[in-house]
């Protein structure tokens, strides 16, 4: 569409390559045999495919291969994920882009300012945006990496620990000097997957809160004009209405996260709880090892790169604890999205005719699994998908009608007040509890929460409690973990 308002430029429709989807050459077949102290599946020593004296040559070849990947591939090997690799791959996938002009920054500011005025009538929470910005896909990548680090590090660390713990002691002794190299290789593989996912995601997100998490710095409202232009071209709706609608969604998300200080940490802590339950079946590693021809590794370094891409062979097993954490995460995301949908619909419904159609479009986009959900599913099997978004929006609407805006928004005052998955299926019982004033013990719970936040300012090392709730030291500073 060429009628984009507020000075937005229309997309140039640059052709972008699809991310290189390497299915890892997974092949079935075979059960490992031979010495159980050799976890790599191929014979070593006299009569085997590789003489131990040749291992030095193999290590040298590995080093040459990493050197050939570019300076960014070496990166910082101190963490479980090589973020230099991730960032470099994502930038290459994003490709060229048009820098934002001043008129586009002003366009975002104007759209957000208008949306904030209308939102003031529909929520007791004051505006949370202190400044605005128009981002390119690369801006999004660079500014959101700290939050992705917070999300991915615990999961990658746990996967590394479970793989190490799953090896027999004899295998660890045999691997010895190789373990550090294996760890670095694991970080590179994970960084490669993350980079491909973020590169795809950067080209499609519309706002900084598009995936349901606050990825931008605090108090910043962000729209991505290039992605919005492409999004508008696929809809037979006025572009001006689309821009204001998306600005209102961004502003509503920022209000919620700004004035519910425990919410962001609860989401991140639930992801960490999911990570703590990760267990890996090393059968995939052994099956992969049976397919390795060591002689080919000497003659064809590209084969090792192919094997690197088959990290998907090491599928984590889903445990009951993880399933419970995933259910809580989905419920919390649904409550966030349902509240935002209701507030935006009420604020814009009488002013923008396409509000209902746009709300349905965004609901389907989030609930059916967009780029964010695909990225997480590829990396860790974790969906950021609010599966009960419709039920959550209906619950918030019913609560508003049964009480008032202040009572509805007051439910966010403490995590124990929020509805759970059962309440989404039976909203009447939840509404009766809230409207009827059955909040016994909540004053003590709120006082305890306040003590926790006070403790966070003086102790940054506390860990989340077993129930996934922050128990001190995991406030906004958790992004730096």
C-alpha positions as CSV (number, residue, x, y, z in Angstrom):
1,X,0.0,0.0,0.0
2,X,1.2,3.5,-0.8
3,X,-0.9,5.4,1.6
4,X,1.0,4.7,4.8
5,X,0.4,7.6,7.2
6,X,2.7,9.5,9.6
7,X,5.5,9.6,7.0
8,X,6.1,5.8,6.9
9,X,7.8,4.6,3.7
10,X,6.5,1.7,1.7
11,X,8.5,-1.5,1.7
12,X,10.8,-2.0,-1.2
13,X,9.9,-5.6,-1.2
14,X,13.5,-6.7,-1.3
15,X,14.0,-10.4,-1.9
16,X,15.4,-12.1,1.1
17,X,16.7,-15.6,1.1
18,X,14.9,-18.0,3.3
19,X,17.0,-19.2,6.3
20,X,19.2,-22.1,5.5
21,X,17.3,-25.0,7.0
22,X,19.7,-27.7,7.7
23,X,17.9,-30.8,8.8
24,X,21.1,-32.1,10.1
25,X,21.4,-35.1,7.9
26,X,19.6,-37.1,10.5
27,X,19.5,-40.7,9.5
28,X,18.0,-43.5,11.5
29,X,19.8,-46.5,11.6
30,X,22.0,-48.5,13.8
31,X,22.6,-49.1,17.4
32,X,26.0,-48.3,18.7
33,X,28.3,-51.2,19.3
34,X,31.8,-51.8,20.5
35,X,33.4,-50.6,23.7
36,X,30.9,-48.7,25.9
37,X,33.7,-46.4,27.0
38,X,33.8,-45.0,23.5
39,X,30.7,-42.9,23.2
40,X,31.6,-41.7,19.7
41,X,30.7,-45.0,18.1
42,X,33.7,-45.5,15.7
43,X,36.6,-47.8,16.5
44,X,39.9,-46.4,17.6
45,X,43.4,-47.9,17.7
46,X,44.9,-50.9,15.9
47,X,42.6,-52.3,13.3
48,X,40.2,-49.4,13.6
49,X,39.3,-46.6,11.3
50,X,41.5,-44.0,13.0
51,X,44.9,-44.4,14.6
52,X,45.2,-42.4,17.9
53,X,48.3,-40.8,16.5
54,X,46.1,-39.1,13.9
55,X,43.9,-37.3,16.5
56,X,46.3,-34.4,16.5
57,X,45.8,-34.0,12.8
58,X,42.1,-34.1,13.3
59,X,42.3,-31.4,16.0
60,X,44.4,-29.3,13.7
61,X,41.8,-29.7,10.9
62,X,39.1,-28.7,13.4
63,X,41.0,-25.5,14.2
64,X,41.4,-24.7,10.5
65,X,37.8,-25.2,10.0
66,X,36.8,-22.8,12.8
67,X,39.3,-20.3,11.5
68,X,37.7,-20.5,8.1
69,X,34.3,-19.6,9.5
70,X,35.4,-16.0,10.1
71,X,36.5,-14.1,13.1
72,X,33.0,-13.9,14.5
73,X,32.8,-17.7,14.8
74,X,35.5,-17.8,17.5
75,X,33.6,-15.4,19.6
76,X,33.4,-15.4,23.4
77,X,33.7,-19.0,24.4
78,X,33.0,-18.3,28.1
79,X,29.2,-18.9,27.8
80,X,27.0,-21.7,26.7
81,X,25.9,-19.9,23.5
82,X,28.2,-18.2,21.0
83,X,26.4,-14.9,20.6
84,X,28.9,-13.5,18.2
85,X,28.0,-16.4,15.8
86,X,24.3,-15.7,16.4
87,X,24.6,-12.0,15.7
88,X,26.8,-12.4,12.6
89,X,24.5,-15.0,11.1
90,X,21.4,-13.0,11.9
91,X,22.9,-9.9,10.3
92,X,23.8,-11.8,7.1
93,X,20.3,-13.2,7.0
94,X,18.7,-9.8,7.4
95,X,20.8,-8.5,4.5
96,X,20.6,-4.9,3.4
97,X,18.0,-2.5,4.9
98,X,17.0,1.1,4.6
99,X,18.0,3.3,7.6
100,X,15.2,5.0,9.4
101,X,14.6,8.6,8.5
102,X,13.6,11.3,11.0
103,X,10.1,11.4,9.5
104,X,9.7,7.8,10.5
105,X,10.8,8.4,14.0
106,X,8.3,11.2,14.2
107,X,5.6,9.0,12.7
108,X,6.1,6.5,15.5
109,X,6.0,9.3,18.1
110,X,2.7,10.7,16.6
111,X,1.0,7.3,16.5
112,X,2.0,6.4,20.0
113,X,0.9,9.8,21.4
114,X,-2.6,9.4,19.8
115,X,-2.9,5.8,21.1
116,X,-1.9,6.8,24.6
117,X,-4.7,9.4,24.9
118,X,-7.3,6.8,23.9
119,X,-5.8,4.1,26.2
120,X,-6.0,6.5,29.2
121,X,-9.8,6.0,29.2
122,X,-9.7,2.2,29.3
123,X,-7.1,1.3,32.0
124,X,-6.2,2.5,35.4
125,X,-2.5,2.0,34.6
126,X,-0.8,5.2,33.5
127,X,1.3,5.5,30.3
128,X,4.6,3.6,30.5
129,X,6.3,4.9,27.4
130,X,8.8,7.7,28.0
131,X,10.4,7.7,24.5
132,X,9.7,6.2,21.1
133,X,11.8,4.9,18.2
134,X,11.5,3.5,14.7
135,X,13.7,0.4,14.3
136,X,15.3,-1.4,11.4
137,X,15.6,-5.2,11.7
138,X,19.2,-4.7,12.7
139,X,18.2,-2.2,15.4
140,X,15.8,-4.8,16.7
141,X,18.5,-7.5,16.7
142,X,21.1,-5.4,18.5
143,X,18.7,-4.0,21.1
144,X,17.0,-7.3,22.0
145,X,20.0,-9.5,22.3
146,X,20.4,-8.9,26.1
147,X,16.9,-10.4,26.6
148,X,17.6,-13.3,24.3
149,X,20.7,-14.0,26.3
150,X,18.7,-14.1,29.5
151,X,16.2,-16.5,27.9
152,X,18.7,-18.8,26.1
153,X,21.6,-19.1,28.6
154,X,19.8,-21.2,31.3
155,X,18.4,-23.6,28.7
156,X,21.8,-24.0,26.9
157,X,23.6,-24.4,30.2
158,X,21.2,-27.1,31.4
159,X,21.5,-28.9,28.1
160,X,25.3,-28.9,28.4
161,X,25.1,-30.2,32.0
162,X,22.8,-33.0,31.2
163,X,24.9,-34.1,28.2
164,X,28.0,-34.1,30.3
165,X,26.3,-35.9,33.2
166,X,24.9,-38.5,30.7
167,X,28.3,-39.7,29.5
168,X,29.8,-42.7,31.3
169,X,32.9,-42.0,33.5
170,X,35.0,-44.1,31.1
171,X,33.8,-41.9,28.2
172,X,34.7,-38.7,30.0
173,X,38.2,-40.0,30.8
174,X,38.6,-41.0,27.2
175,X,37.4,-37.7,25.9
176,X,39.5,-35.7,28.4
177,X,41.1,-32.9,26.3
178,X,38.2,-33.0,23.8
179,X,35.6,-31.9,26.4
180,X,36.5,-28.2,26.2
181,X,36.4,-28.4,22.4
182,X,33.1,-30.2,22.5
183,X,31.7,-27.4,24.8
184,X,32.9,-24.7,22.4
185,X,31.5,-26.6,19.5
186,X,28.1,-26.9,21.3
187,X,28.1,-23.1,21.9
188,X,28.8,-22.6,18.2
189,X,26.0,-24.9,17.1
190,X,23.5,-23.3,19.5
191,X,24.6,-19.8,18.3
192,X,24.1,-20.9,14.7
193,X,20.6,-22.0,15.4
194,X,19.8,-18.9,17.4
195,X,21.2,-16.7,14.7
196,X,19.1,-18.3,12.0
197,X,16.0,-17.9,14.1
198,X,16.7,-14.3,15.1
199,X,17.5,-13.4,11.5
200,X,14.1,-14.7,10.4
201,X,12.3,-13.1,13.4
202,X,13.9,-9.7,12.8
203,X,12.3,-9.4,9.4
204,X,8.8,-10.1,10.7
205,X,8.2,-8.5,14.1
206,X,6.0,-5.4,14.1
207,X,6.7,-3.9,17.5
208,X,9.1,-4.6,20.4
209,X,6.5,-6.6,22.3
210,X,5.2,-8.5,19.3
211,X,6.2,-11.9,20.8
212,X,4.6,-11.2,24.2
213,X,7.8,-10.3,26.0
214,X,9.2,-6.8,26.6
215,X,12.4,-6.9,24.5
216,X,13.1,-3.2,24.2
217,X,14.8,-1.1,27.0
218,X,12.4,0.0,29.7
219,X,10.1,2.9,28.8
220,X,10.8,2.7,25.1
221,X,7.9,2.2,22.6
222,X,9.0,0.8,19.2
223,X,7.5,0.2,15.8
224,X,9.3,-1.4,12.9
225,X,8.1,0.5,9.8
226,X,9.5,-1.9,7.2
227,X,7.7,-4.9,8.6
228,X,4.5,-2.9,9.2
229,X,4.5,-1.8,5.5
230,X,4.7,-5.5,4.4
231,X,2.0,-6.4,6.9
232,X,-0.3,-3.7,5.6
233,X,0.2,-4.8,2.0
234,X,-1.4,-8.1,2.9
235,X,-4.5,-6.6,4.4
236,X,-7.4,-4.8,2.6
237,X,-7.6,-2.2,5.4
238,X,-6.6,1.5,5.7
239,X,-2.9,1.8,6.5
240,X,-3.4,4.6,8.9
241,X,-5.7,2.5,11.0
242,X,-3.2,-0.4,11.0
243,X,-0.4,1.9,12.3
244,X,-2.4,3.4,15.1
245,X,-3.7,0.0,16.1
246,X,-0.2,-1.5,16.4
247,X,1.0,1.6,18.3
248,X,-1.9,1.1,20.7
249,X,-0.9,-2.6,21.2
250,X,2.7,-1.6,21.9
251,X,1.7,1.2,24.3
252,X,-0.7,-1.2,26.2
253,X,2.0,-3.9,26.5
254,X,4.5,-1.3,27.8
255,X,2.0,0.0,30.4
256,X,1.4,-3.5,31.7
257,X,5.1,-4.4,32.0
258,X,6.0,-1.0,33.4
259,X,3.4,-1.0,36.2
260,X,3.5,-4.7,37.1
261,X,7.1,-5.0,38.2
262,X,7.0,-8.7,38.9
263,X,5.6,-9.7,35.5
264,X,8.7,-9.7,33.3
265,X,10.6,-11.7,35.9
266,X,7.9,-14.2,36.4
267,X,7.9,-14.9,32.6
268,X,11.7,-15.3,32.6
269,X,11.7,-17.4,35.8
270,X,9.2,-19.7,34.2
271,X,11.5,-20.2,31.2
272,X,14.3,-20.9,33.7
273,X,12.1,-23.4,35.5
274,X,11.5,-25.1,32.2
275,X,15.2,-25.2,31.6
276,X,16.0,-26.9,34.9
277,X,13.9,-29.9,33.9
278,X,15.7,-30.5,30.6
279,X,16.9,-34.1,30.1
280,X,18.6,-35.3,27.0
281,X,18.5,-38.8,25.5
282,X,22.1,-39.4,24.4
283,X,20.9,-42.2,22.1
284,X,20.8,-39.5,19.4
285,X,24.5,-38.8,20.0
286,X,25.3,-42.5,19.7
287,X,23.2,-43.0,16.6
288,X,24.9,-40.0,15.0
289,X,28.3,-41.4,15.8
290,X,27.6,-44.6,13.9
291,X,27.2,-42.5,10.8
292,X,30.7,-40.8,11.1
293,X,33.4,-41.9,8.8
294,X,36.6,-40.6,10.6
295,X,38.6,-40.8,7.4
296,X,36.1,-38.5,5.7
297,X,36.6,-36.0,8.5
298,X,40.3,-35.8,7.6
299,X,39.7,-35.3,3.9
300,X,36.5,-33.3,3.9
301,X,36.2,-30.6,6.6
302,X,32.8,-29.7,5.2
303,X,31.5,-33.0,6.6
304,X,32.1,-31.7,10.1
305,X,30.1,-28.6,9.3
306,X,27.3,-30.9,8.2
307,X,27.5,-32.8,11.4
308,X,27.4,-29.5,13.3
309,X,24.0,-28.8,11.8
310,X,22.6,-32.1,13.1
311,X,22.4,-30.9,16.6
312,X,18.7,-31.5,16.4
313,X,19.6,-35.2,16.9
314,X,20.0,-34.5,20.6
315,X,16.3,-33.9,21.3
316,X,15.5,-32.9,24.9
317,X,12.9,-35.1,26.6
318,X,9.8,-33.3,28.0
319,X,9.4,-34.1,31.7
320,X,6.2,-33.6,33.8
321,X,7.9,-30.6,35.6
322,X,8.6,-29.0,32.2
323,X,5.1,-29.6,31.0
324,X,3.8,-27.9,34.2
325,X,6.1,-24.9,33.6
326,X,5.1,-24.7,30.0
327,X,1.4,-24.6,31.0
328,X,2.0,-21.8,33.4
329,X,4.0,-19.9,30.8
330,X,1.2,-20.3,28.2
331,X,-1.4,-19.2,30.7
332,X,0.5,-16.1,31.7
333,X,1.2,-15.1,28.1
334,X,-2.6,-15.6,27.3
335,X,-3.5,-13.3,30.3
336,X,-1.1,-10.6,29.0
337,X,-2.4,-10.9,25.4
338,X,-6.0,-11.1,26.5
339,X,-5.7,-8.0,28.6
340,X,-3.9,-6.0,25.8
341,X,-6.6,-7.1,23.3
342,X,-9.4,-6.0,25.5
343,X,-7.9,-2.7,26.4
344,X,-7.0,-1.8,22.8
345,X,-10.4,-3.0,21.5
346,X,-12.2,-0.8,24.0
347,X,-10.0,2.2,23.4
348,X,-10.1,2.1,19.6
349,X,-13.3,0.3,18.8
350,X,-15.5,3.4,18.4
351,X,-12.7,5.3,16.7
352,X,-11.1,2.9,14.2
353,X,-13.6,0.8,12.2
354,X,-11.1,-1.9,11.4
355,X,-10.3,-2.6,15.1
356,X,-12.3,-5.8,15.3
357,X,-10.7,-7.2,12.1
358,X,-7.2,-6.3,13.2
359,X,-7.8,-7.8,16.6
360,X,-8.8,-11.1,15.0
361,X,-5.8,-11.0,12.7
362,X,-3.4,-10.5,15.6
363,X,-5.1,-13.1,17.7
364,X,-4.7,-15.7,14.9
365,X,-1.1,-14.6,14.3
366,X,-0.2,-15.2,18.0
367,X,-2.3,-18.3,18.6
368,X,-1.4,-20.2,15.5
369,X,2.3,-19.9,16.0
370,X,4.3,-17.2,14.1
371,X,8.1,-16.7,13.7
372,X,8.7,-16.4,17.4
373,X,7.0,-19.7,18.3
374,X,8.8,-21.4,15.4
375,X,12.2,-20.0,16.6
376,X,11.7,-21.3,20.2
377,X,10.3,-24.6,19.0
378,X,13.4,-25.1,16.8
379,X,15.9,-24.1,19.6
380,X,14.4,-25.7,22.7
381,X,11.0,-27.1,22.0
382,X,9.4,-24.2,23.9
383,X,6.5,-22.3,22.4
384,X,5.7,-18.7,23.3
385,X,2.1,-19.4,22.3
386,X,-0.9,-18.1,24.3
387,X,-3.1,-21.0,23.5
388,X,-6.1,-19.7,25.5
389,X,-6.0,-16.2,24.3
390,X,-9.7,-16.0,23.5
391,X,-10.6,-17.4,26.9
392,X,-8.3,-14.9,28.6
393,X,-9.8,-12.0,26.7
394,X,-13.3,-13.2,27.5
395,X,-12.4,-13.5,31.2
396,X,-11.0,-9.9,31.4
397,X,-14.1,-8.6,29.6
398,X,-16.5,-10.4,31.9
399,X,-14.6,-9.2,35.0
400,X,-14.7,-5.6,33.7
401,X,-18.5,-5.9,33.2
402,X,-19.0,-7.4,36.6
403,X,-16.9,-4.8,38.4
404,X,-15.0,-1.9,37.0
405,X,-11.7,-1.1,35.3
406,X,-9.9,-0.4,38.6
407,X,-10.9,-3.8,40.0
408,X,-9.8,-5.6,36.8
409,X,-6.4,-3.9,36.7
410,X,-6.0,-4.4,40.4
411,X,-5.8,-8.2,39.8
412,X,-2.3,-7.6,38.4
413,X,-1.2,-6.3,41.8
414,X,0.1,-9.7,42.9
415,X,0.7,-13.0,41.1
416,X,-1.5,-14.9,43.5
417,X,-4.5,-12.9,42.4
418,X,-4.1,-13.9,38.7
419,X,-6.4,-16.5,37.3
420,X,-4.9,-19.9,36.4
421,X,-5.6,-22.3,33.6
422,X,-8.6,-23.7,35.3
423,X,-10.0,-20.2,35.8
424,X,-9.8,-19.6,32.1
425,X,-12.1,-22.6,31.6
426,X,-14.4,-21.5,34.4
427,X,-14.3,-17.7,34.6
428,X,-17.5,-17.4,36.6
429,X,-15.8,-18.9,39.7
430,X,-12.8,-16.6,39.4
431,X,-15.0,-13.5,39.0
432,X,-17.1,-14.5,42.0
433,X,-13.9,-14.6,44.1
434,X,-12.7,-11.2,42.9
435,X,-16.0,-9.4,43.0
436,X,-17.0,-11.1,46.2
437,X,-13.8,-9.9,47.9
438,X,-12.4,-13.4,48.6
439,X,-8.8,-12.4,48.8
440,X,-7.9,-13.8,52.2
441,X,-4.3,-13.4,53.0
442,X,-3.5,-11.2,50.0
443,X,-2.4,-8.3,52.2
444,X,0.3,-10.5,53.7
445,X,1.3,-11.8,50.2
446,X,1.6,-8.2,48.9
447,X,3.7,-7.3,51.9
448,X,6.0,-10.2,51.2
449,X,6.3,-9.3,47.6
450,X,7.3,-5.8,48.6
451,X,10.0,-7.2,50.9
452,X,11.3,-9.3,48.0
453,X,11.7,-6.3,45.8
454,X,13.4,-4.4,48.6
455,X,15.8,-7.3,49.1
456,X,16.6,-7.3,45.3
457,X,18.2,-3.9,45.5
458,X,20.8,-5.3,48.0
459,X,21.2,-8.9,46.9
460,X,21.6,-9.7,43.2
461,X,22.5,-13.3,43.7
462,X,19.3,-14.9,44.9
463,X,17.6,-17.5,42.7
464,X,13.9,-17.9,41.8
465,X,12.0,-20.1,44.2
466,X,10.8,-23.6,43.4
467,X,7.4,-22.2,42.4
468,X,9.0,-20.1,39.6
469,X,8.4,-16.9,41.6
470,X,11.3,-14.4,42.1
471,X,12.5,-14.7,45.7
472,X,14.9,-11.8,45.6
473,X,17.8,-10.6,43.3
474,X,16.0,-11.5,40.0
475,X,14.5,-8.1,39.1
476,X,15.4,-6.2,36.0
477,X,19.0,-6.9,36.6
478,X,18.4,-10.5,35.6
479,X,19.0,-9.4,32.0
480,X,22.7,-9.3,32.8
481,X,22.9,-12.9,33.8
